[in-house]
Amino acid sequence: MSSLIQFFTEEVDFTPEHEPQLLDWIVNAISSEGFDAGVINIIFCNDEYLSELNQRFLERDTLTDVIAFDYRENARDVSGDIFISIDRTAENAMKYGQSFEEETRRVIIHGVLHLCGYSDKSPAEQSLMRSKEDYYLSLLPF
């Protein structure tokens, strides 16, 4: 399967900065994790849109910044949809003293890591996820 990673929006007007470099970064991160990038849609939306998905598909009534749906058809190819709330990302950027762009990149790689099979349910999993996020963020040239 060849790689096809695209950015989309639902109910927001948003385009990530450095899009071509971000796409290469995502492919390289997936490759570094031992997988091939398949078809991945990264959809930027608002809190309301993501909250509806969270309730409908995951039966959770909470706000979140990112949800990943894994559509992998085999063990090697990483494919899926990553939904990112721009509202949550902006609020978390302020909360954690990050720029909006850096927080956006963090939730992108967080979603990608979920598609690679990482979880963040337990404290140990959260620690590993954060370590992976920090590592991949350190590889960006901007």
N, C-alpha and C positions, 0 to 999 in steps of 0.2 A: 504494500500500500504506500502510495506517495503522500507526502505531507501537504496538508492544506489547513492552514491556521488563518482565521479571519476574525476581525473585530466587527461587532454590530452594536446597535443601540435599540433600546425599547423605552420610550417615554422620556428620554433625556437627549440633550444635544451635547455630545462629547466625542472627542477624538484624542486618543493617547498621543503624547509627544514621542518622537523618535520611533514611529511605527515599524519601519523596516528593521531597525536594530532590535526592537523588542521581539519581533517574529523570529529572527535568527537566534536570539538569546533563549527563547522558549524551546526551539528545536535542539539547541546545544544542551540545555538542561535535561531534557528528556533523554537525549543520547547519553549524557553522563550518568543517568540513572539506569542505563542498560536497556533502554527501549527505543522504539522508532516512533516518531511523531506521525499520527494519522490525521484524521479530520477533527479539528478542534475549533469550536466556535466560542469566542469570548464576547459575552453580551453585557454591555453596560446598561444599567437601568436605575430606577429610583427605589426608595424603601418600600413603597406600596406594592410595586410590581414583584420585588423579591420576597416580600412578606407573603403575598398570595401564593407564590411557588412553594415557599417554606411550609405553609399550612396545607396546601393541596397534596404535595408529594411526600413531604417528610413528617407531616402531622405535628409540626412545631409552631407554636404561636409566639415566636420571638423575632426580634430584628436581628439581622446578621449582615455581614459585609460581603460574603461570598458563599455560593453553593455550587458544587460541581456534580454533574451527572455523568457517570462513566458509561460509555457506549462501546467499550472495547469488545471486539469480536474474537480476538485471540490474545494469547499471553504477551505478545511482543509489541503490538501496535497500540499506542495510547490515543484514544479518541473519546470525545465527549463535549459537553457544553459546560461552560463556566459562566455563571451569572454573578455580576459584581454590582453592588449598590453604590452609586456615586455619593449618595447622601451619607451612608455609613462611613465610606472611605474618607470623605471630607471631615466628618466629626471625629473619626479615629485619628486622623492626621493631627488635628488640633489637640486632642487628648494626649497623644504620645509625643508631641513636639516635633513632628515630621512635616516635611513639605507634602502637599497633596500628591505631587508626582511620585515621590518616593513611596508613599503609602499605597498608591495605585499599583506600582510595580510589585510591592510586597503582596498584595492580595492576588495579583495575577499569578505570581509564582506559587503562592499558597494553593490556589485552585489547581495549578498544573501538578503540584506535588500530590494533591488528593487523587488526581487522575492516574498518577504513577503508583498509587496504592498506599500512600501514607495517610494515617489517621491522626486526629488530635483530640481524642476523647480523654485519655489519661494524662496525668502530669508528665510522665516519661515520654509519651507520644508528642505532647505539646512542646517539650524541650527539644526533641529531635527535629520536629517540624520547624521550630524557630531557628535552630542551628542551620538547617538546610536553606531556609529562606535567606538568612544572613550571608551564607556562602554564595548563593547564586546572585544575590544583590551586589556582592562585592565584585562580581565579574563584569558588571555593566560599566561601560566607559564614560557614562554621563551621570 
